[in-house]
Amino acid sequence: MGRVGITPRQFEQMQGRAATARRVAAPLLESSCPDPPRHEVILGIDPSLRGTGYGVIRLARRQPPQALAHGTVSCPAGWPRSRCLVKIAASLRAVLRQYAPTVCVVEGLFYAQNLQTALIMGEARGVGLATVAEAGLDIYELAPRRVKQAIVGYGAAQKLAVAKMVQRLLGLAQTPGPDAADALALALAYAQEQNRYRLSAPRRI
């Protein structure tokens, strides 16, 4: 059989086509996994009928996160549920207007043994979600164990340990209350999620 050969010019053309293919392939792979939008002002909400915690943090490059606001929307035990829900909505609207966050993080659902407790918690959570969605924010949820793991390094950490670590991370003069601390922990955990490669991103709701 005769030998089949190529000229030096044909070899150079083949090399050029291969290099072009490599340059074209890289952007295709990168564009298939676009980076999620980054948020600088994050609102965390820990919903509860009698004590909804909220916390707002600001992120800046090469600086630690800063706490803009935190607190608890407290409702006396004697108040009817409807009045509590109105106060939660009004309080969150005020926070949204003043600090203009662009994303909200709430605690993921848990399984309550008491059906009545679950229903009441669902009412407070629903009002919080509706109020934030009304303002046009993206809303994500993080499981409690995931938040504790991110902040304390232990998924079953106690509330006081979470509050102490939140105080340290944000440089607060005093330890925040438990509900506000949980809300700030949610915001901080989401901020960490923005800065790392994730196999499982926070669930958007």
N, CA, C and O of each residue as an XYZ file, in Angstrom:
820
protein
N       0.840     -1.209      0.000
C       0.000      0.000      0.000
C       0.868      1.250      0.000
O       1.945      1.268      0.596
N       0.404      2.270     -0.657
C       1.150      3.524     -0.711
C       1.070      4.289      0.598
O       0.083      4.180      1.326
N       2.060      5.028      0.886
C       2.084      5.828      2.117
C       1.329      7.140      1.894
O       1.456      7.791      0.857
N       0.544      7.497      2.902
C      -0.225      8.742      2.839
C       0.473      9.759      3.721
O       0.672      9.501      4.908
N       0.846     10.889      3.187
C       1.548     11.897      3.967
C       0.878     13.242      3.855
O      -0.029     13.432      3.044
N       1.334     14.191      4.684
C       0.829     15.563      4.628
C       2.015     16.496      4.487
O       3.130     16.195      4.913
N       1.750     17.599      3.897
C       2.812     18.586      3.703
C       3.012     19.384      4.991
O       2.109     19.411      5.827
N       4.149     20.025      5.179
C       4.366     20.885      6.357
C       3.302     21.958      6.507
O       2.905     22.275      7.628
N       2.833     22.525      5.401
C       1.798     23.560      5.463
C       0.491     22.989      5.996
O      -0.182     23.633      6.801
N       0.121     21.769      5.549
C      -1.099     21.140      6.051
C      -0.986     20.859      7.551
O      -1.969     21.002      8.278
N       0.207     20.458      8.023
C       0.415     20.193      9.454
C       0.218     21.470     10.278
O      -0.399     21.438     11.343
N       0.749     22.598      9.775
C       0.576     23.865     10.477
C      -0.890     24.283     10.551
O      -1.333     24.825     11.563
N      -1.643     24.030      9.477
C      -3.072     24.365      9.471
C      -3.834     23.537     10.495
O      -4.734     24.043     11.166
N      -3.468     22.245     10.613
C      -4.128     21.374     11.597
C      -3.842     21.863     13.013
O      -4.736     21.868     13.858
N      -2.603     22.275     13.277
C      -2.277     22.803     14.599
C      -3.071     24.070     14.912
O      -3.529     24.254     16.040
N      -3.231     24.931     13.932
C      -3.992     26.161     14.132
C      -5.448     25.893     14.467
O      -6.022     26.543     15.340
N      -6.057     24.912     13.754
C      -7.461     24.575     14.036
C      -7.612     24.003     15.443
O      -8.597     24.299     16.119
N      -6.648     23.181     15.905
C      -6.724     22.601     17.241
C      -6.638     23.673     18.318
O      -7.369     23.625     19.307
N      -5.740     24.646     18.126
C      -5.605     25.734     19.105
C      -6.874     26.567     19.179
O      -7.293     26.976     20.262
N      -7.488     26.820     18.019
C      -8.739     27.588     17.988
C      -9.838     26.853     18.725
O     -10.617     27.472     19.451
N      -9.917     25.533     18.551
C     -10.945     24.734     19.226
C     -10.788     24.810     20.734
O     -11.777     24.875     21.463
N      -9.529     24.800     21.209
C      -9.325     24.890     22.656
C      -9.757     26.241     23.203
O     -10.341     26.319     24.284
N      -9.470     27.315     22.453
C      -9.865     28.654     22.915
C     -11.372     28.812     22.935
O     -11.904     29.499     23.806
N     -12.066     28.199     22.004
C     -13.523     28.318     21.939
C     -14.179     27.487     23.013
O     -15.217     27.882     23.543
N     -13.595     26.328     23.356
C     -14.246     25.420     24.303
C     -14.302     25.993     25.698
O     -15.276     25.753     26.411
N     -13.286     26.751     26.123
C     -13.237     27.235     27.499
C     -14.416     28.124     27.867
O     -15.034     27.882     28.903
N     -14.772     29.159     27.063
C     -15.919     29.999     27.435
C     -17.222     29.220     27.488
O     -18.097     29.547     28.290
N     -17.374     28.195     26.652
C     -18.605     27.422     26.682
C     -18.776     26.736     28.015
O     -19.879     26.714     28.561
N     -17.707     26.173     28.554
C     -17.786     25.511     29.849
C     -18.054     26.520     30.961
O     -18.822     26.243     31.882
N     -17.422     27.687     30.876
C     -17.616     28.687     31.913
C     -19.029     29.248     31.906
O     -19.605     29.470     32.970
N     -19.594     29.481     30.740
C     -20.910     30.098     30.664
C     -22.013     29.165     31.121
O     -23.108     29.622     31.447
N     -21.746     27.841     31.151
C     -22.780     26.905     31.574
C     -23.028     26.980     33.073
O     -24.060     26.507     33.548
N     -22.098     27.568     33.834
C     -22.254     27.698     35.275
C     -22.046     29.157     35.675
O     -21.022     29.477     36.279
N     -22.969     30.037     35.365
C     -22.770     31.459     35.666
C     -22.713     31.703     37.163
O     -23.375     31.016     37.941
N     -21.921     32.683     37.558
C     -21.829     33.025     38.968
C     -23.137     33.643     39.439
O     -23.735     34.441     38.717
N     -23.603     33.279     40.668
C     -24.822     33.890     41.187
C     -24.575     35.355     41.521
O     -23.433     35.743     41.770
N     -25.614     36.169     41.529
C     -25.417     37.581     41.858
C     -24.914     37.743     43.288
O     -25.347     37.024     44.189
N     -24.006     38.681     43.490
C     -23.470     38.930     44.818
C     -24.269     40.059     45.473
O     -24.659     41.031     44.825
N     -24.496     39.900     46.764
C     -25.284     40.876     47.504
C     -24.415     41.493     48.594
O     -23.638     40.797     49.246
N     -24.551     42.800     48.786
C     -23.744     43.506     49.769
C     -24.505     43.777     51.063
O     -23.889     43.856     52.127
N     -25.821     43.920     50.999
C     -26.626     44.149     52.206
C     -27.609     42.984     52.330
O     -28.471     42.790     51.472
N     -27.467     42.217     53.403
C     -28.199     40.967     53.570
C     -29.085     41.059     54.806
O     -28.641     41.478     55.875
N     -30.334     40.666     54.645
C     -31.300     40.637     55.746
C     -31.543     39.195     56.170
O     -31.894     38.350     55.347
N     -31.358     38.923     57.440
C     -31.690     37.609     57.995
C     -32.931     37.716     58.861
O     -33.085     38.678     59.613
N     -33.821     36.728     58.758
C     -35.056     36.724     59.551
C     -35.229     35.367     60.218
O     -35.162     34.326     59.565
N     -35.450     35.396     61.522
C     -35.774     34.197     62.293
C     -37.224     34.351     62.767
O     -37.466     34.935     63.823
N     -38.196     33.830     61.992
C     -39.601     34.145     62.275
C     -40.162     33.399     63.481
O     -39.876     32.224     63.710
N     -40.963     34.121     64.232
C     -41.693     33.554     65.368
C     -42.819     34.519     65.707
O     -42.658     35.730     65.561
N     -43.946     34.004     66.151
C     -45.097     34.867     66.404
C     -44.806     35.876     67.508
O     -45.142     37.052     67.368
N     -44.194     35.442     68.591
C     -43.963     36.323     69.740
C     -42.599     36.999     69.731
O     -42.380     37.955     70.475
N     -41.683     36.519     68.902
C     -40.351     37.120     68.885
C     -39.623     36.856     67.581
O     -38.777     35.966     67.507
N     -39.947     37.622     66.558
C     -39.273     37.482     65.260
C     -37.959     38.250     65.282
O     -37.938     39.467     65.468
N     -36.865     37.522     65.089
C     -35.562     38.160     65.062
C     -35.211     38.638     63.662
O     -35.566     37.996     62.673
N     -34.514     39.765     63.578
C     -34.045     40.258     62.285
C     -32.616     40.780     62.457
O     -32.222     41.210     63.541
N     -31.867     40.731     61.382
C     -30.502     41.238     61.401
C     -30.093     41.644     60.004
O     -30.369     40.930     59.041
N     -29.436     42.788     59.884
C     -28.982     43.295     58.587
C     -27.477     43.479     58.664
O     -26.975     44.127     59.582
N     -26.750     42.909     57.701
C     -25.308     43.086     57.649
C     -24.908     43.650     56.294
O     -25.613     43.480     55.299
N     -23.763     44.324     56.273
C     -23.208     44.856     55.027
C     -21.848     44.216     54.788
O     -21.037     44.079     55.703
N     -21.616     43.826     53.533
C     -20.348     43.237     53.143
C     -19.539     44.255     52.351
O     -20.089     45.018     51.557
N     -18.248     44.260     52.570
C     -17.337     45.123     51.815
C     -16.065     44.343     51.544
O     -15.665     43.494     52.341
N     -15.429     44.634     50.413
C     -14.212     43.920     50.053
C     -13.096     44.200     51.052
O     -12.866     45.339     51.459
N     -12.413     43.126     51.434
C     -11.238     43.195     52.311
C     -11.562     43.785     53.669
O     -10.670     44.298     54.345
N     -12.814     43.725     54.082
C     -13.204     44.192     55.404
C     -14.158     43.178     56.016
O     -14.885     42.501     55.289
N     -14.169     43.062     57.337
C     -15.118     42.146     57.976
C     -16.547     42.641     57.786
O     -16.761     43.837     57.590
N     -17.513     41.754     57.840
C     -18.912     42.188     57.706
C     -19.306     43.136     58.842
O     -18.790     43.055     59.957
N     -20.223     44.024     58.523
C     -20.655     45.040     59.487
C     -22.138     44.869     59.770
O     -22.939     44.707     58.849
N     -22.497     44.904     61.032
C     -23.902     44.843     61.422
C     -24.525     46.231     61.307
O     -24.090     47.176     61.964
N     -25.544     46.337     60.467
C     -26.248     47.614     60.322
C     -27.391     47.742     61.325
O     -27.655     48.825     61.845
N     -28.056     46.637     61.585
C     -29.189     46.660     62.515
C     -29.510     45.249     62.942
O     -29.271     44.298     62.197
N     -30.047     45.108     64.127
C     -30.555     43.814     64.591
C     -31.504     44.049     65.748
O     -31.403     45.048     66.460
N     -32.410     43.136     65.924
C     -33.379     43.278     66.993
C     -34.428     42.188     66.940
O     -34.325     41.237     66.165
N     -35.441     42.344     67.780
C     -36.513     41.360     67.876
C     -37.854     42.074     67.849
O     -38.071     43.040     68.582
N     -38.745     41.595     67.004
C     -40.116     42.112     66.973
C     -40.892     41.343     68.032
O     -41.358     40.230     67.788
N     -41.027     41.944     69.206
C     -41.641     41.255     70.349
C     -43.125     41.573     70.438
O     -43.547     42.714     70.246
N     -43.903     40.546     70.731
C     -45.359     40.698     70.892
C     -45.779     40.035     72.206
O     -45.466     38.866     72.428
N     -46.484     40.762     73.081
C     -46.906     40.194     74.361
C     -47.774     38.955     74.187
O     -48.461     38.798     73.177
N     -47.732     38.093     75.169
C     -48.497     36.846     75.117
C     -49.995     37.111     75.028
O     -50.732     36.292     74.477
N     -50.461     38.247     75.563
C     -51.887     38.540     75.553
C     -52.412     39.045     74.220
O     -53.625     39.120     74.026
N     -51.541     39.385     73.315
C     -52.001     39.876     72.011
C     -52.592     38.753     71.176
O     -52.076     37.636     71.189
N     -53.669     39.034     70.449
C     -54.168     38.035     69.493
C     -53.169     37.846     68.352
O     -52.364     38.731     68.063
N     -53.233     36.697     67.718
C     -52.260     36.395     66.664
C     -52.318     37.416     65.533
O     -51.283     37.789     64.982
N     -53.497     37.861     65.189
C     -53.623     38.803     64.074
C     -52.864     40.091     64.348
O     -52.251     40.653     63.440
N     -52.897     40.565     65.584
C     -52.194     41.804     65.926
C     -50.681     41.587     65.836
O     -49.949     42.473     65.395
N     -50.221     40.421     66.251
C     -48.792     40.105     66.162
C     -48.327     40.088     64.712
O     -47.253     40.596     64.389
N     -49.134     39.506     63.852
C     -48.760     39.410     62.438
C     -48.670     40.793     61.804
O     -47.784     41.044     60.986
N     -49.574     41.685     62.174
C     -49.522     43.056     61.661
C     -48.243     43.750     62.113
O     -47.602     44.449     61.328
N     -47.867     43.558     63.385
C     -46.659     44.210     63.898
C     -45.410     43.658     63.207
O     -44.486     44.411     62.900
N     -45.380     42.357     62.966
C     -44.232     41.760     62.278
C     -44.078     42.387     60.894
O     -42.983     42.793     60.503
N     -45.182     42.460     60.163
C     -45.131     43.020     58.805
C     -44.689     44.482     58.829
O     -43.834     44.886     58.041
N     -45.269     45.274     59.730
C     -44.929     46.699     59.795
C     -43.464     46.899     60.190
O     -42.788     47.772     59.646
N     -42.983     46.109     61.117
C     -41.592     46.245     61.569
C     -40.618     45.879     60.458
O     -39.621     46.573     60.259
N     -40.888     44.811     59.742
C     -40.002     44.406     58.650
C     -40.028     45.419     57.511
O     -38.999     45.664     56.882
N     -41.177     46.002     57.241
C     -41.246     47.034     56.199
C     -40.363     48.225     56.570
O     -39.696     48.800     55.711
N     -40.363     48.588     57.839
C     -39.526     49.707     58.287
C     -38.043     49.379     58.100
O     -37.267     50.237     57.677
N     -37.648     48.143     58.413
C     -36.251     47.726     58.235
C     -35.883     47.749     56.756
O     -34.797     48.199     56.392
N     -36.773     47.271     55.913
C     -36.518     47.249     54.472
C     -36.354     48.658     53.911
O     -35.476     48.902     53.083
N     -37.191     49.575     54.359
C     -37.106     50.946     53.869
C     -35.806     51.606     54.320
O     -35.176     52.322     53.541
N     -35.400     51.379     55.552
C     -34.251     52.092     56.097
C     -32.921     51.571     55.569
O     -32.007     52.353     55.308
N     -32.803     50.236     55.406
C     -31.491     49.662     55.088
C     -31.396     49.101     53.667
O     -30.299     48.766     53.219
N     -32.493     48.995     52.963
C     -32.518     48.583     51.552
C     -31.678     47.343     51.261
O     -30.803     47.391     50.396
N     -31.920     46.231     51.960
C     -31.199     45.005     51.606
C     -31.627     44.515     50.224
O     -32.691     44.883     49.726
N     -30.796     43.691     49.621
C     -31.116     43.161     48.287
C     -31.407     41.670     48.320
O     -31.809     41.101     47.305
N     -31.214     41.028     49.458
C     -31.502     39.600     49.576
C     -31.914     39.312     51.012
O     -31.489     39.995     51.944
N     -32.746     38.294     51.175
C     -33.214     37.902     52.502
C     -32.962     36.409     52.698
O     -33.111     35.613     51.772
N     -32.581     36.051     53.909
C     -32.350     34.653     54.267
C     -33.210     34.323     55.484
O     -33.188     35.048     56.479
N     -33.962     33.238     55.405
C     -34.797     32.802     56.519
C     -34.385     31.403     56.933
O     -33.766     30.661     56.170
N     -34.742     31.066     58.151
C     -34.448     29.728     58.652
C     -35.340     28.708     57.965
O     -36.531     28.951     57.773
N     -34.771     27.572     57.597
C     -35.540     26.523     56.944
C     -36.591     25.930     57.868
O     -36.491     26.038     59.090
N     -37.583     25.314     57.284
C     -38.668     24.710     58.054
C     -38.157     23.563     58.903
O     -37.237     22.844     58.514
N     -38.765     23.402     60.068
C     -38.458     22.259     60.909
C     -39.756     21.519     61.199
O     -40.847     22.059     61.015
N     -39.626     20.291     61.649
C     -40.801     19.465     61.906
C     -41.175     19.553     63.378
O     -40.481     19.011     64.239
N     -42.272     20.238     63.657
C     -42.740     20.394     65.030
C     -43.689     19.249     65.396
O     -44.548     18.854     64.607
N     -43.511     18.735     66.598
C     -44.382     17.651     67.043
C     -45.791     18.158     67.331
O     -46.767     17.425     67.170
N     -45.890     19.408     67.755
C     -47.185     20.002     68.074
C     -47.739     20.692     66.830
O     -47.134     21.634     66.318
N     -48.873     20.229     66.351
C     -49.454     20.791     65.130
C     -49.809     22.260     65.304
O     -49.597     23.059     64.392
N     -50.349     22.626     66.468
C     -50.722     24.014     66.706
C     -49.498     24.925     66.648
O     -49.565     26.023     66.096
N     -48.379     24.468     67.217
C     -47.140     25.247     67.176
C     -46.674     25.434     65.740
O     -46.237     26.518     65.353
N     -46.769     24.366     64.952
C     -46.342     24.442     63.552
C     -47.201     25.432     62.771
O     -46.685     26.174     61.935
N     -48.497     25.449     63.035
C     -49.385     26.361     62.323
C     -49.086     27.819     62.682
O     -49.055     28.686     61.809
N     -48.868     28.077     63.963
C     -48.574     29.442     64.398
C     -47.241     29.914     63.823
O     -47.115     31.051     63.370
N     -46.250     29.022     63.849
C     -44.953     29.370     63.270
C     -45.087     29.649     61.776
O     -44.458     30.563     61.243
N     -45.915     28.849     61.110
C     -46.130     29.047     59.682
C     -46.769     30.387     59.369
O     -46.470     30.994     58.341
N     -47.656     30.857     60.258
C     -48.288     32.159     60.046
C     -47.241     33.280     60.110
O     -47.218     34.165     59.255
N     -46.387     33.232     61.119
C     -45.348     34.267     61.255
C     -44.377     34.206     60.084
O     -43.981     35.240     59.547
N     -43.999     33.013     59.694
C     -43.080     32.855     58.568
C     -43.712     33.379     57.279
O     -43.055     34.050     56.483
N     -44.998     33.063     57.083
C     -45.694     33.501     55.875
C     -45.775     35.014     55.768
O     -45.579     35.576     54.691
N     -46.063     35.672     56.876
C     -46.119     37.136     56.865
C     -44.749     37.720     56.548
O     -44.637     38.672     55.776
N     -43.711     37.149     57.144
C     -42.368     37.637     56.864
C     -41.993     37.470     55.401
O     -41.452     38.391     54.788
N     -42.274     36.307     54.840
C     -41.945     36.057     53.441
C     -42.728     36.986     52.516
O     -42.172     37.534     51.564
N     -44.014     37.162     52.798
C     -44.836     38.021     51.947
C     -44.355     39.471     51.994
O     -44.333     40.154     50.970
N     -43.973     39.936     53.175
C     -43.504     41.317     53.317
C     -42.219     41.548     52.542
O     -42.063     42.567     51.869
N     -41.293     40.588     52.643
C     -40.015     40.724     51.935
C     -40.221     40.585     50.425
O     -39.635     41.334     49.643
N     -41.050     39.631     50.022
C     -41.314     39.452     48.596
C     -41.988     40.684     48.008
O     -41.748     41.030     46.851
N     -42.824     41.342     48.788
C     -43.489     42.569     48.354
C     -42.468     43.641     47.979
O     -42.708     44.456     47.088
N     -41.323     43.629     48.672
C     -40.271     44.604     48.391
C     -39.385     44.189     47.223
O     -38.486     44.935     46.835
N     -39.625     43.018     46.663
C     -38.893     42.581     45.478
C     -37.563     41.901     45.748
O     -36.752     41.775     44.830
N     -37.306     41.455     46.986
C     -36.038     40.824     47.304
C     -36.024     39.346     46.902
O     -37.061     38.682     46.891
N     -34.830     38.846     46.572
C     -34.629     37.411     46.470
C     -34.662     36.846     47.882
O     -34.154     37.470     48.813
N     -35.264     35.656     48.046
C     -35.380     35.037     49.365
C     -34.815     33.627     49.304
O     -35.154     32.851     48.411
N     -33.948     33.300     50.265
C     -33.354     31.974     50.366
C     -33.576     31.436     51.767
O     -33.822     32.198     52.702
N     -33.490     30.128     51.909
C     -33.583     29.535     53.231
C     -32.385     28.630     53.478
O     -31.857     27.999     52.562
N     -31.972     28.582     54.737
C     -30.874     27.730     55.170
C     -31.342     26.905     56.360
O     -32.026     27.414     57.248
N     -30.975     25.645     56.373
C     -31.339     24.771     57.483
C     -30.609     25.214     58.750
O     -29.468     25.672     58.674
N     -31.252     25.085     59.916
C     -30.608     25.520     61.169
C     -29.249     24.863     61.402
O     -28.307     25.530     61.828
N     -29.140     23.583     61.130
C     -27.858     22.901     61.348
C     -26.772     23.445     60.420
O     -25.603     23.536     60.796
N     -27.172     23.799     59.222
C     -26.200     24.343     58.268
C     -25.697     25.701     58.731
O     -24.520     26.019     58.560
N     -26.572     26.497     59.313
C     -26.175     27.808     59.821
C     -25.215     27.647     61.001
O     -24.180     28.311     61.061
N     -25.565     26.760     61.937
C     -24.701     26.545     63.104
C     -23.336     25.999     62.689
O     -22.310     26.377     63.254
N     -23.335     25.119     61.710
C     -22.076     24.578     61.218
C     -21.205     25.683     60.627
O     -19.991     25.712     60.834
N     -21.846     26.597     59.885
C     -21.100     27.687     59.250
C     -20.555     28.682     60.262
O     -19.449     29.195     60.091
N     -21.318     28.961     61.314
C     -20.931     30.004     62.264
C     -20.063     29.466     63.398
O     -19.049     30.068     63.752
N     -20.464     28.337     63.961
C     -19.783     27.792     65.138
C     -18.865     26.622     64.778
O     -17.897     26.342     65.485
N     -19.180     25.941     63.667
C     -18.415     24.751     63.308
C     -18.989     23.477     63.874
O     -18.350     22.426     63.824
N     -20.224     23.562     64.429
C     -20.871     22.402     65.045
C     -22.363     22.538     64.818
O     -22.977     23.509     65.260
N     -22.955     21.559     64.124
C     -24.346     21.661     63.716
C     -25.369     21.593     64.822
O     -26.535     21.923     64.605
N     -24.955     21.167     66.020
C     -25.888     21.083     67.145
C     -25.528     22.083     68.241
O     -25.828     21.860     69.413
N     -24.890     23.177     67.858
C     -24.465     24.181     68.838
C     -25.664     24.817     69.532
O     -26.741     24.940     68.949
N     -25.462     25.219     70.779
C     -26.514     25.884     71.541
C     -26.648     27.344     71.100
O     -25.745     27.911     70.485
N     -27.801     27.936     71.431
C     -28.071     29.304     71.024
C     -27.030     30.286     71.573
O     -26.635     31.222     70.878
N     -26.594     30.078     72.797
C     -25.629     30.996     73.389
C     -24.307     30.955     72.631
O     -23.669     31.988     72.430
N     -23.898     29.758     72.211
C     -22.654     29.644     71.450
C     -22.774     30.381     70.119
O     -21.824     31.027     69.678
N     -23.933     30.285     69.483
C     -24.160     30.998     68.227
C     -24.103     32.502     68.461
O     -23.467     33.232     67.701
N     -24.770     32.962     69.516
C     -24.803     34.393     69.808
C     -23.406     34.934     70.097
O     -23.055     36.022     69.639
N     -22.606     34.182     70.852
C     -21.248     34.623     71.175
C     -20.378     34.717     69.915
O     -19.598     35.657     69.758
N     -20.520     33.737     69.026
C     -19.723     33.761     67.806
C     -20.169     34.890     66.878
O     -19.338     35.528     66.233
N     -21.467     35.137     66.810
C     -21.973     36.261     66.019
C     -21.410     37.571     66.548
O     -20.986     38.429     65.774
N     -21.406     37.723     67.876
C     -20.839     38.926     68.482
C     -19.383     39.101     68.081
O     -18.946     40.209     67.772
N     -18.633     38.006     68.088
C     -17.208     38.067     67.742
C     -17.001     38.393     66.265
O     -16.159     39.223     65.925
N     -17.760     37.747     65.395
C     -17.579     37.947     63.961
C     -17.930     39.369     63.529
O     -17.316     39.917     62.614
N     -18.918     39.958     64.193
C     -19.370     41.303     63.812
C     -18.781     42.404     64.689
O     -19.037     43.586     64.461
N     -17.995     42.019     65.688
C     -17.380     43.019     66.561
C     -18.391     43.820     67.352
O     -18.220     45.026     67.531
N     -19.456     43.165     67.835
C     -20.498     43.859     68.580
C     -20.067     44.084     70.025
O     -19.362     43.255     70.601
N     -20.483     45.190     70.603
C     -20.122     45.505     71.988
C     -20.816     44.557     72.965
O     -20.262     44.235     74.015
N     -22.029     44.110     72.622
C     -22.778     43.226     73.505
C     -23.275     42.013     72.716
O     -23.412     42.060     71.493
N     -23.537     40.945     73.436
C     -24.091     39.749     72.802
C     -25.536     40.026     72.401
O     -26.328     40.432     73.253
N     -25.906     39.826     71.155
C     -27.292     40.074     70.753
C     -28.235     39.065     71.393
O     -27.821     37.976     71.790
N     -29.500     39.435     71.488
C     -30.499     38.512     72.002
C     -30.596     37.273     71.124
O     -30.166     37.297     69.971
N     -31.158     36.189     71.657
C     -31.152     34.913     70.915
C     -31.823     34.980     69.555
O     -31.312     34.401     68.596
N     -32.948     35.663     69.441
C     -33.649     35.730     68.158
C     -32.887     36.594     67.155
O     -32.760     36.235     65.985
N     -32.386     37.731     67.623
C     -31.598     38.602     66.739
C     -30.293     37.919     66.341
O     -29.836     38.053     65.206
N     -29.691     37.182     67.285
C     -28.446     36.476     66.991
C     -28.663     35.422     65.906
O     -27.830     35.263     65.013
N     -29.785     34.704     65.986
C     -30.086     33.700     64.958
C     -30.271     34.354     63.593
O     -29.850     33.804     62.575
N     -30.904     35.533     63.574
C     -31.111     36.235     62.305
C     -29.781     36.712     61.725
O     -29.546     36.592     60.522
N     -28.916     37.249     62.575
C     -27.596     37.671     62.104
C     -26.773     36.476     61.631
O     -26.026     36.574     60.657
N     -26.915     35.346     62.325
C     -26.202     34.130     61.920
C     -26.649     33.678     60.537
O     -25.833     33.221     59.737
N     -27.928     33.801     60.256
C     -28.438     33.463     58.926
C     -27.781     34.338     57.860
O     -27.344     33.844     56.821
N     -27.717     35.636     58.127
C     -27.114     36.559     57.160
C     -25.630     36.252     56.966
O     -25.134     36.271     55.839
N     -24.927     35.971     58.052
C     -23.502     35.661     57.963
C     -23.261     34.345     57.220
O     -22.339     34.237     56.412
N     -24.094     33.357     57.502
C     -23.940     32.064     56.820
C     -24.159     32.222     55.320
O     -23.448     31.617     54.519
N     -25.142     33.034     54.939
C     -25.365     33.263     53.511
C     -24.182     34.003     52.891
O     -23.789     33.714     51.761
N     -23.619     34.952     53.626
C     -22.448     35.673     53.127
C     -21.301     34.708     52.868
O     -20.585     34.850     51.877
N     -21.117     33.730     53.744
C     -20.079     32.725     53.527
C     -20.368     31.899     52.279
O     -19.456     31.563     51.524
N     -21.642     31.574     52.068
C     -22.018     30.780     50.902
C     -21.680     31.510     49.604
O     -21.370     30.870     48.600
N     -21.736     32.841     49.615
C     -21.421     33.616     48.416
C     -19.947     33.523     48.038
O     -19.588     33.712     46.875
N     -19.098     33.233     49.014
C     -17.660     33.306     48.803
C     -16.993     31.948     48.660
O     -15.775     31.845     48.805
N     -17.759     30.912     48.379
C     -17.157     29.593     48.244
C     -17.853     28.809     47.142
O     -18.983     29.099     46.750
N     -17.129     27.802     46.658
C     -17.708     26.911     45.660
C     -18.713     26.003     46.354
O     -18.386     25.388     47.369
N     -19.922     25.909     45.831
C     -20.975     25.166     46.502
C     -21.440     23.999     45.666
O     -21.722     24.145     44.477
N     -21.521     22.827     46.297
C     -22.155     21.695     45.653
C     -23.669     21.787     45.780
O     -24.405     21.328     44.906
N     -24.127     22.384     46.879
C     -25.575     22.563     47.086
C     -25.810     24.006     47.529
O     -25.487     24.374     48.659
N     -26.362     24.804     46.653
C     -26.597     26.207     46.936
C     -27.796     26.361     47.869
O     -28.639     25.466     47.932
N     -27.893     27.492     48.602
C     -29.079     27.743     49.410
C     -30.347     27.672     48.568
O     -30.358     28.084     47.409
N     -31.398     27.154     49.153
C     -32.654     26.969     48.412
C     -33.394     28.292     48.297
O     -33.647     28.967     49.295
N     -33.733     28.647     47.075
C     -34.479     29.882     46.849
C     -35.973     29.595     47.004
O     -36.467     28.568     46.538
N     -36.682     30.505     47.659
C     -38.118     30.308     47.885
C     -38.877     31.563     47.440
O     -40.103     31.612     47.543
